[in-house]
Amino acid sequence: MRAGASEVPLAFVHDTWDDIPSNRASQSLGRRSRENADPAAPANSPESPVKRRRLDTVQMHIPASPHQPGPPTTQTFAYNALARSPQTPSRRLARPYIASPPSKPAKSRKVPILARSLRARLEAMARRDPVAKVLLEAGSRGSAPRQDVVVDLEEEVSAKPPVRRVYRARQQKLDLFFWFLEHVLGWTYGELLYYSGRGTGKGMASDTQYHKVSRFFSGQLDIEYCPSRILEMWFSHAYGAGCSDPNHLYALEPKYTDMRDMRASLTSFAAQAVAQQLEREAEVAIRPENGLRVSTRKARSREGLVTVRKRRPVENVATNVISTMLFSRSDRANLLPIASGILHFGCLAAFDLYRYHSRIGNMPAYTTIMRAMRRLAEHSTAEALAYGSNPSTLNILRGDNVHNYHQHRDPGIGFENELKTGYYGALYEAEDYVPVSVFDIEEKRRYVDLGKRREVNVDMLVDLIDFRHLNTVLALQWVQVLVDYIPELSHLSAPLRTMHSELASKLPLPIRKTKIHPLGCCSKNEMFYPELRDAHLDMLDQIGQTRERHGTHLVVTGGDGYTYQRLLEMLDMLQFEGNVVDSLEIILPFLEGWHQEFTANNEIIETHYGEPLTADYSTLGHSAAKLGRRRPADLKKLDYAQGAQLMYLVLDARMLDCWRLSFKADDIFEYFRDKKRLGALPSLQALFEDAKKLTRAYMSLREHQNILRGDGIEELGIPMGDRWDGVIEDDSSKDFSFINQGKRAAHLGSKRTKGRKAMAQPGLPKKGGAAPEGDEREGDLALANSRTFMRAAALSRESMRAAAAGDPGRVYEVTKYQLFQFAGSSCTNYTDYLLEKIISFEYESSPEMKTALLQLSLVNPSGRANHFCHGDLLQEYFNRLLDSVAQHKGVDYSDRFLREIWSRNIYYVAQLKMESMQSLGLEKRSEKHTHPSTNPEIRTLLALYRAHELHCFRAGRVLDGAEDRERFNRGLDNLQRRKLAKFVSRTSRKRGWARRLAKENSPQDVDGDAGGAGEEQEEEAHLDDGASESAEDVAQPVRPGVAFIALSNDRLVIRPVDFDEEAIELLEELENSRRLVSEDDEGPGDEDLPPSDDTLPSFDDPMLGGTDDETA
């Protein structure tokens, strides 16, 4: 017996009258058993007196009533109303096994009221029930410190009257049982179930326990009390409702034995038992004799380590199998199958694949997928309309032209090959940190009418540039190169990141995922003003901005350079319309940044690439040939990702070579290895101070003329080399002449105008001509050109890093510098674009609107840090997805399928493709992905620059065909001469012309203004660089390659996006066949550009436009 519990022998009360012995028979039986007992028998023996006494019945007496010889009445008090009536038939203990459940007893008409306290119930029962009385007394003794109680059975039995049968209801029996369990045994309900089944030890169970438990587990009881009914009752019992953790129901982990609540334990036991059985069956199924194995090669080992292939996650396979099983049972359980079907459609899967997978139950039919996409498109349309028509929100539209060349396989009359064009845009939601009130239309009108545009001059534009900030970010970039390539300095990565955020941050954006609502496309061509107007009115209508109902805030409309220019011109034409929607005054044109970066990179590469087979090792082409890179067929159509990677690789090598000279080391890698062995690695602050000196020596714009003249070289800290003797020891580019073979692709753009090849800039040699004379012979032109390249490439990379990091303020600082770089190059169109953007930001907008526009310039489609991008880059990606399906279908962009279904689901399908791959662990690049090792290329270039002493000053060094490639000062001169004045004069007269006429309201003033406009048009006819062309005479530009920029471990990661290029190639063939060559008149301002025999790129023509803008 349990320690501390009272040992109280109890009478075994029978449930039937037939089995109850009489009082005298019981007494005589007890006496005979005691008299015949063997005193020498052991205590536990059945023949011993002690054991015999324990087996004897302890009689519980109550006085007999002469008026009630039968069983006691049950009508004394309410609790006894539950007892069985005398007429209830008796039930024997041993009942044969019955397959069907017994009939339920009839319900009593009157439900008694029972006390909640178990003690109160037993006190009521003790008046008529001797068992309850004894249990109540035992429980009262149990409230004191528990100890064993010795009961004299002979005295108890002899002192009490004969026993009488007591009737008890089921609830009364339960009350006795639980009182005995808690107050006598001191057990919990779980302990009773556990020990009654498991036992307290081997051989300790009695015969009664054995028979009772074995009959229960073997199913030899009534069906009503079998284990299955008990498990069902346990699982559905109300006491267990709401106690289970939802994650633990049917869980495979943790183990079910570690769970406590009933429902979680039962469900987890079932799930884990099934999982174990499945594992056993799977192990049997994959045995070699069952033929489900194939031969594979042995695991590879490297340096004693065995390479283990990563297994596919079991969860993915199980989810797909369960989904397939459910879909085969019901076509409504189709979430994953429909997602799979939409994913196949986004990947342009063949139609036969839909039929195949639909037949085997992997996905719905093609028509079902189309209906689902239609419903999704309707939902997307409703969301865009609800957001756009909300007066408290700010609408941002981004659009661009789309086109594809449709080629009929069986051409004929009515089936001619044709170029299909259209326009597509999307609505972008503004974040809550962008104030909506600053975009009030009247406020914008007030700033434009102030006329500050007329006062803009070159000095004001130069003062806008924060040169101190640019020098800081360039110095940080010097340190970043060391940290990236020197393993011994990798521990400085985190402190450098902190320093960068403290010193270089301008306008960082919070990390949030940009919400996008795709709009319907249309078959409108942006090259024609009426169609461009209709396209934007259509987009405004889709967001709830109509002629009858529109808001009072501007709708920011972004696009590439050509779209930006055409919108501005269209606004000037429509300003006399009465409604802000009809005149499109409700839109605010905004120049996006990715096409600008692409054009800037093209300009840098074209300027610094050099001639084929050049001996000038300061050019980019010479370094590319040393690395085995093929010369591009056309530098004006350079691949974006490949061009940026080559430019930044050469930049890193040249910066490392300058660091080598600063440390006065022969090998910079060996230098830092020695420093680490000696424990003398420099600190981050020391490296930053040295980087400031290197920025002034090799990237300062102010010292450019000193390098050309040879003045103050020692003060800059540039090492002095021997005077140039005119001998080039090694021409590395000739080693790779077999790559180029002297071939150059014919350019598809318009021919160069007469004025552009008339004369060269004074003081610069012609290509292949003699070196400059005079003081410039004391300078080093190769070093000066290398410095120019490093400064331009480093600022380009700073703009990309800032965009990826989500800091539009840093991007804008580079943009203000690139204005002069474009002005000094052949990219004249982007000079006008940036002039318009900067003047509009600084002099025609409030400071709050300027900040808000910068915050809107970047988007984050993934919502991750260091994954921001320009809005036009994301829109270009959407355009490619739309073009691929349009070409696949061979329909117009106004087709119902493209306009109402596909164009409105493009963003969501692209998101589905990305999330599906990431959820399966199939993403191409992780956040910790790094570029393939570029150490061989870096070492090759370092050896080249060291051999030629490129970054040492060598007086008189002018290589064959070299020219000064610095563009900032040249752009400054071009703007000062006439370009800025012409631009300000042309644009200031058109801005707000209708409002000025309405205010003056005078016929003479109107005539005067009209005459001024005529003079302006006549002046522009003479001053423009080229004659205007009709839209039919202008070739469609070729779009650039798309690549996303992200920061991974503080390094730029360029992610090219591959698209089907067949439409682009066909488009180029069509343009070649339809291109018309036009000659532009010679205009002033061209004498400051060097002559060239190369044809101009297509973006020099101001009438050109397309998806990829002037950057092709």
C-alpha positions, 0 to 999 in steps of 0.5 A: 500500500502507498506510504502514508495511506490508511489501510482500511479493509472494505466490504465487497458489496455485490450488485445482485441479491443472489450472490449476497451470503446471509449474515449467519452463514457469513459469520459461520464461514468466518469462524470455520475459516479461522478455526481451520486455518494453519497457524504455521502458514506464511502471512501471504499464503492463502491458508494463513490467518492474516490472509484469510482475514483479509479475504473475509468480508467485513460486514457493514451493518445498519439496523433492520426495519421491521416495516421494510424487510426488503432493500432500503427505500430510495426516497429519503433524500434527493441524492438517493433518487439516483439509486435503482428502484427495487423493481430494477432487474439485477445484473450479474457480474459475469455476463456473456460477451454481447456484440451489440450495445445494451439498451439505454435505461429510461430517463427519469422524469425528475432530475435531482439536484446534486451538490458540487462538493464530493464530501457533501454527496458522501455525507448524504449517502452515509445516512443510508450507505455503510460503504459511504460512511466507512469511506467518509471516516477513512477520508476524514482520518486521511486529512491528518498526517497519513499513517497505517491504521490497524483494524481488528476485523473480529471486533468490527464484525461482531459488533455490527448487525447483519448486512443489508443490500444497498442500491446505488446509481452510476453517479453514486458509484462514481462518487464512492470511487473518486472519494476512495481514489483521492482520499484513501489511495491518494492517486490521480486518475492518470495513475489509476489508468497507468498502473492498472494497465502496466502493473506495479511490477512483474508478478505483482498483479492479482488474478482479478487484476489480470482477468479484468485488464486482459479482458479489456485489452483483448476486447472481451467486453461489451461493445459499449465499454470496449477500448474503441468507444473509450478512445472515441469518448476521450477524443470528443470529451468536452473537458479536452476542448480548447486545451490543445495547441493547434500546432500539436494536432496531428503533429509529427514532432514533438513525440506524442509521449511528450504531450499532456492534453488528450486530443493532441496526444491521440492525434499525434500518436495516430500521425506518428504511427502512420508515419512510422508505418510508411517509413517501414513500407518505403524501406521495403519498397526500395529494397534492391530486389524490388527494382526501384533503384538505379546505378549512381556513381560513388560519392566524391571526396576531396581532401579526405572530405566526402561531398554529400549531395543535398537531398530534396526536402521531404516537406515539399514532396509531401505537400505536393503528394497531399495536394495531388491526392486532394485534387483527385478527390475534389476539383475544389481543392485546387489552390496548389494546382492552379498556382502550378498552372499559372506558373507554367503559363508565366514560363510560356509552357507549351499547350500540350503540357497543360493537357498532360498535367490536367489528365494526370491530376497535377493541374486544372484544365487550361480553360480553368486556369484562364478563368482563375486568371480572369478573376484575379485580374478583376480583383487587381482592377478593383484594387487599382481603382479603389486606391487611385480614386482615394483622395488621401493617397498619392498616385504614381504611374510608370509607363513605357512603350512595348513592341514586338515583331510578329512574323507570320509563318505563312505570309500572304495578303492580310497576313504580312509581317508587322511591328506591333507597338503599344504602351503599358504602365502600372500604378505604384503606391506611395509610402506613408512617409511621403506627404500627399499635400505637397503635390497640390496642383495650385502649389505647383503652378505657383512655383512655376509662375515665379519664373526662377527658370529664367535666372538659372546660370552655370554657376548656380548649377555648379554650386548645387553639386556637393563636392565634399560629399562626392570626395567622401564617398570616393574615399570610402570606395577606396577603402571598400576595394581593400576590404573586398580583395584583401582577406586580412582586412575582411574584419573591417567590413562591418565597421566600414558599413557603419562608417559609410552610413554615418558619413555618406548617408543623405536620404535613406529610405525605410525598408518596405515592400513596394505595392504595385497595381498593374494596369491594362495595356493598349495599342498606342504608340508614344511616338505620336502625340495623340496616341501618347495622350490617349494612352495616359488618359486611359491609365488615368481612367483606370485609376479613377481620375476622369474628366468628371471626377478627379483629385486635386493632387498631381499624379507623378508619371515616371518614364525614361528619357524619351517618354519624359521629353514627349510628356513635357512637349505634350503638356506645352501643347495641351495647356490651353485645354480647360480641364486639368485631365484633358490638358494632362496638367494633372500629371507631373512628368518624372525622369527615372534613373536606370536609363540614365545610369545605362546611358552614362555607362555607355558613354564612359565605356565608349569614351575610354575603350579606345581603338581596336588593337590600340597600344594605349594601355590607359584605355579600357579596351587594352585592359579588356584585351589583356583579359581575353574579352572580345571587343563589342561589335558596337560600343553604343549597344553594349550589354549592360551587365557585361559592360558594368562588370568589365568597367568595375573590374578594371576600376578595382585593379587600378585602385589596388595598383594605386594602393600598392604605390601608396604602401611602396610595395611590389605585391599588395597581397604579400604586403598585407600578409606580412603585416598580419604576421607582424600584427601591424595591420592598419586601422580603419581610420588610418586607411580612411585618411590614406584614402582621402589622399588617394582620392585627391591624387587620382580622382580630383577634378581640380588637379586634372590640368596640373597632371597635363602640365606636370605641376605640383605632382610631388604635392599630390603624392604621386610617385615620379617615374622616368621621363617618357621615351616613346617606347612601349615595351609590350602591346598586350592588346595585339596578343588577342588580335585573333579575338577582334580580327579587325571587324566592326559592326555597322552602326544602325543609327543615323549618320553623323551630321556635317557639323559634328565632323567639321573640326576638333576641339582646340588643343587636342590631337586628332586620332593618329595625329601628333602629340600636343605641343608646348607645356602639355609635353611636360604632362602625362596624358596616359595618367590623366586619362586613367584618373578620368576613367577612375573618377567617372567609373567610381561615381557610376558605381556610387550611383548604383550602390546608392540605388541598391541601398535605398538612398536617393539623396546620394543618387541625386548628387551623382546625377548633378555631376553627370549633367556636366559629363553628358554636356561634354559628350555626344549624349546631348539629349540627356543633357536636356533631360537632366537640365529639365529635371534639376531645374524643376527640382530646385527652382520650380518645386517646394523643398518638400516636393523635391524630397518627396520626388526623390523618395518616390524615385526608388522602389523595393519589389522584394522588401529586403534590405539592399534590394532597391532599384529604379522604377523604370528598371522594374517597369522594363522588366514587366514590359519584357514579360508582356512582350514575350507573351504578346509575341507568343500569342501573336496578338495586338496589345489591345487584345482582350487577353493581353489587356484584361488578363495578362497585363493585370497579372504580370506583377503577380505572376512574376512574384509567384515565380520568384516565391515558388523558386525561393520556397523550394530552395531553388533561388539562383542567388542567396544573400551571401552569394559572392562573385566567382573569384576575380583574383586571376584577372586582378593579378593580370591587370596589376602586373600590366599596370606595374610593368608600364608604371601607369599610375606613376607620373612620367613626363611627356607620356602621350601614347599613340592616338591618345586624347584628353578624355575628360568630359566635365570641364568640356561640358561646363564650357558647352553650357556656358557658351550657349547651350544652357541659355538656349535651353532656358530661353526655349523652355521658360517661354512655354511654361505657364503660357496659357496662365499668363495669357489668361491673367493679362487678358489683352489682345496686344499682349497675346499678339506679342506673346504669339510673335515671341513664340514665332521668333522662338520657333524660328530661332530654334530652327537655326539653333537646333543640332539637327533638323526635325524628322517625321516619326515615320523616318525615325528608327525604333531604338533597340532596348538594352539588356536588363540587369538588377543591381543589389548589394551583397556583403557590401559588394555590387551584385549584377543580376542579368535577366534573360529574355527571349531575344528573338523578337529583338533580333527580328525588330533590328532586321525590320529597322535595317530594312526601313531605316531612312538616312537623313542629313542634319544641318550644321548647327552652332555648338558643334565646334567644341566636339572632336571629329570622328568618323563613327556614325552617331548612335540612334539616340542623338536624334531627338525624335527617336523614342522607345522602350529603351530610350536613347541608351541603346 
